[in-house]
C-alpha cells in the first residue's frame, strides 16, 4: 500500500512549479503507480498538494518549530 492514501473528492487546482527533471520523472512514476493502485486518473498536480500536506504533517521538527514560532519563542 502506498503511504499516500486515495485522495478525497477534490476540485482541481492548477499548480505551476519549477522542478528538476529527475523530480519530474519521479513524480510521474509515482502518479503512474498511484493510478494503477487506486484505479484513478490523477495527474501529478493533483497528487502534489496531498503529498506536501502528508510530508508536513509527518515532520515533527517542523510541527514543533511552528508551535514555537506561533508562541513567539
Secondary structure, DSSP 8 states (H G I E B T S, - for coil): --SS----S-----------HHHHHHHHHHHHHHHHHHT----HHHHHHHHHHHHHHH-HHHHHHHHHHHHT-
